[in-house]
Structure formats: C-alpha cells, structure tokens
Amino acid sequence: MTLEEVWHRTINFLRLRKRAYQLIFGSVAGQAVLLDLAVFCRANETCVIPGDRDRTLILEGRREVWLRIQQHLNLSGEQLADLYNGKTYRHGDTK
C-alpha cells in the first residue's frame, strides 16, 4: 500500500468517525449532553487548582475529552489527520 493510499484511508476513517460524532451530538439529546459535559469538563475555565497537582491533572484529563469531542465536531477529516500528525489547531481555527 502506498503512502497516498494510507493517507486516503486515514482521511476516510476520520470522516466516518467525525460523522458519528455529529450524529450523536447533533441531536437534541446530544446537545443536552454537551451542555452537561461543558461544565463537567471545564470547557470554559481553567483546570488548575493551585496547590493540588492531582486534582489539576484529573480536571485536565476531563478537558482533553471535551477537546476531542470538539475537534471531531469542528475540524475536517484532513484537519483531524493533521492533528494526529502533530499539527495544532486552536478553537476557531478553520485552516
């Protein structure tokens, strides 16, 4: 299998996975779950608890889950592949 074939298979896989995320979280129930997870995962606030390294790490783990969901809802298959190859995307990036 050529590198180009691997790339195309990877993109197709990520597009299918992205679609699964969209189906789940695009529903009314999915939106309710996202609202709950946004609070639970500290989507819009710091995870740092001064003086409590263990709690900070637990909260950061939760936030990683939130970020993964958001990546699959907002990035293209190509962008997801780039992400897994080391490129970084910040919230709001479209390129």
ZIDA-V87205 format. One record per pair of residues at least 6 apart in sequence whose C-alpha atoms are under 7 Angstrom apart, sorted by sequence separation. I is the first residue (numbers start at 0). GAP is how many residues later the second one is. If there is no record, write none. Layout:
BEGIN
I,GAP
I,GAP
END
This chain:
BEGIN
23,6
24,6
48,6
48,7
47,8
46,9
46,12
46,13
40,18
42,20
40,21
41,21
40,22
42,23
40,25
20,51
21,51
20,52
17,54
17,55
14,62
13,63
10,66
13,66
10,67
10,70
END
